[in-house]
Amino acid sequence: MKKFLRVLTLVSLFLLSVAPLAQTTVSAQDAATLNLSLGAEPPTLDPALATDSTSGSIIRNVFEGLTHNNHGEIEPGVAESWEESEDGLTWTFTLRQDSTWSNGDPVTANDFEFAWKRALNPETASQYASILYPIAGAEEFNSGEGEEDAVGVTAVDDYTLEVTLNNPTPYFLELTSFYTFMPVHQATVEADATGWAAEAGETYVTNGAFNLDTWNHNSDLVLAKNAEYWDADNVALETVNIQIIEQESTANAEFQAGNLDYLGTPYGTVSLDSIDMYRANEQLNTVPYAAIYWYKLNTTDELMQNVNLRKALSLAIDRQGLIDNVIKGGQLPALGVVPPTIEGFEEDRGYMQDAAFDEANEYLALAMEELGISDPSEITVSISINDSEAHSTIAQFIQSGWATNLGINAEIDSTEWQVYLDRLNVLDYQVGRMGWIADFNDAISFLDMYRTADTGNNDTGWENEEYKNLIDQSASEEDPAARTQMLLDAEAIFMEETPVIPVYYYTSNYVIQDHVQNLEPDALGNVSLKDVTLSAE
């Protein structure tokens, strides 16, 4: 979840003096009502346009794809069965005939064909279109060099979808559970292509376990059980109330007061100052997380285009000190781009050392000579973040470290979430914080976004032909060991040129009220609300 991309919103100060929010929704003790929070307004609820975990947390529960990823196990979704051809290039999905849209129309194979080709259409401007590139003809159509009819997805009939791939793709079934692969209702989208997903109500036609009942922008959302959902008998919740609470301290106060049932990815975050308390009370839960917190660098910027300065900034961060003294959640220093939860990347690859201050200053000296700068104090770097207590606290720690260890100045620039995403997308920044969660359990999920400067979610302006070739070659390599080596070689190039500063690998820390069952984020940070049950207190 792009940034937030799938974005991760950390947390910070837990202030017990914050007054609880007024109770305008059903109590958490209601056995059919779950109370959650989000740290920001979802930027979009259109599956083709979403790039962040905030939007994804809603989309995943009001839409359903061909498959459902249940903690790494691929289960039937709209597709009741599927077949893979012997050469691994053709997948045939048989759709269930009892899956319906919220307006009563049947969900058909045409809805998937329309949705996937819409996401690939250059006019849609989907930043996540590249996730569909394993499909034959997809990249060509998206880049404007191919035709829509050549894209390898075909509705054979109402309930049969045939997909042709460029190469065997072992994680393809995982992709079909991701939100860019969700179907959309063609007539609804064509009636209002820009506004159909902007409000709750009849125009927002969905097919998941829940409907979007209410959306009071920048205030709250309410999900209601979809009585027409094909698996409705196994959905226990009737209502999910989701408050938008921008201040992490306020959300943690609400949890302590019993007004929220859960805090953790993707629904709010355990605040930095409350972690020790939750741990002491044996409330803190920690699970593995295929995600990274990193600082992207605008390599088209006058300062950031200098690779030696980029290396100096990276090496001058005391990652372990940040973890031990600020975020305190059992995270690991990120010394590469791909987290150690990903197969083949479990070991330290030796790209860099944490807090290598002497080496950082050597690179800084080279950068100053190349930039014509005589004193480090002449360098001022702008750190851009989205509004967040936690991101601000982390940025202040890094700002202080750069001043102490390099002698350079850093300013912190904070903006609202959607504005922030837009700024990164047009390279209107120098250093920008972001988090990235794997879309599927494979290293390519972290590496593919930097394949070219124009690839959606790149946001750095960086590209490298050798890197691109390795990414492309890995797509057709059928030997798993050889493919992993190609991706390791690509990561090595990336780390050498440092268009991104890895900061730390996430763990998923969450707290949950005692009456809530079956609510635990998976290794990709996803939560399926259809599985949640509540016991009476």
WOCORFEN-V426962 format. One record per backbone hydrogen bond with DSSP energy under -1.0 kcal/mol. NH is the residue of the N-H (numbers start at 1). CO is the residue of the C=O. If there is no record, write none. Layout:
((NH/CO) (NH/CO))
//
This chain:
((3/5) (4/1) (4/2) (5/6) (6/51) (7/4) (18/15) (24/22) (30/27) (33/30) (34/239) (36/241) (38/243) (49/46) (50/46) (53/4) (56/52) (57/53) (58/55) (59/55) (60/56) (61/58) (62/58) (63/59) (68/75) (70/73) (73/70) (75/68) (77/66) (78/65) (79/66) (80/94) (81/94) (83/92) (85/90) (88/85) (91/163) (92/83) (93/161) (94/81) (95/159) (96/78) (101/105) (102/206) (104/101) (107/99) (109/158) (113/109) (114/110) (115/111) (116/112) (117/113) (118/114) (119/115) (120/116) (121/117) (124/121) (129/126) (131/128) (132/129) (133/130) (135/132) (136/164) (138/135) (141/137) (142/138) (143/139) (144/141) (145/140) (146/140) (150/147) (151/148) (152/136) (153/151) (154/162) (156/154) (156/160) (157/160) (160/157) (161/93) (162/154) (163/91) (164/152) (165/89) (166/134) (172/169) (175/171) (176/172) (177/174) (178/175) (181/178) (182/179) (184/111) (189/185) (190/186) (191/187) (192/188) (196/192) (198/195) (204/201) (205/203) (208/62) (210/61) (211/224) (213/211) (213/222) (214/222) (216/220) (219/216) (220/216) (221/242) (222/214) (223/240) (224/211) (225/238) (226/209) (229/226) (232/229) (234/231) (235/232) (238/32) (239/32) (240/223) (241/34) (242/221) (243/36) (244/219) (245/38) (251/247) (252/248) (253/249) (254/250) (255/251) (256/252) (257/253) (258/255) (259/254) (261/35) (263/511) (264/267) (267/264) (268/266) (273/12) (274/271) (278/274) (279/275) (280/276) (281/277) (282/279) (283/278) (284/278) (285/510) (287/508) (290/523) (291/289) (292/436) (293/504) (294/434) (295/501) (296/432) (297/499) (298/430) (299/297) (299/460) (301/298) (305/301) (306/303) (310/306) (311/307) (312/308) (313/309) (314/310) (315/311) (316/312) (317/314) (319/317) (322/318) (323/319) (324/320) (325/321) (326/322) (327/322) (328/323) (332/505) (334/503) (342/339) (345/342) (355/317) (357/355) (360/356) (361/357) (362/358) (363/359) (364/360) (365/361) (366/362) (367/363) (368/364) (369/365) (370/366) (371/367) (373/368) (378/375) (379/376) (381/409) (383/411) (384/431) (385/413) (387/415) (392/388) (393/389) (394/390) (395/391) (396/392) (397/393) (398/394) (399/395) (400/396) (401/397) (402/398) (403/399) (404/400) (405/401) (406/402) (408/402) (409/379) (411/381) (413/383) (415/385) (420/416) (421/417) (422/418) (423/419) (424/420) (425/421) (426/422) (427/424) (428/423) (431/382) (432/296) (433/384) (434/294) (436/292) (438/290) (442/440) (445/442) (446/443) (447/443) (448/444) (450/447) (451/448) (458/455) (468/464) (469/465) (470/466) (471/467) (472/468) (473/469) (474/470) (483/479) (484/480) (485/481) (486/482) (487/483) (488/484) (489/485) (490/486) (491/487) (492/488) (493/489) (494/490) (495/491) (496/492) (497/493) (498/494) (501/295) (503/293) (504/293) (505/332) (506/291) (508/287) (510/285) (511/263) (513/261) (516/513) (517/533) (522/526) (525/522) (531/528) (532/529) (533/517) (535/515))
//
